[in-house]
């Protein structure tokens, strides 16, 4: 049950933090922040789509 809590509670929270970091870094002018924005977007998308993948996987069992 702890694994389900991590997948369906913690990962969406991490996704929100990743998208917020993406928006904050994207608004900066320095080129290093643009690179960091790409990393934050990747983390956010991965964290947001993992619960969807787990749910689809569980429905196919």
Secondary structure, DSSP 8 states (H G I E B T S, - for coil): -HHHHIIIIIHHHHHHHHHHHHHHHHT--SHHHHHHHHHHHHHHHHHHHHHHHHHHHHHH-
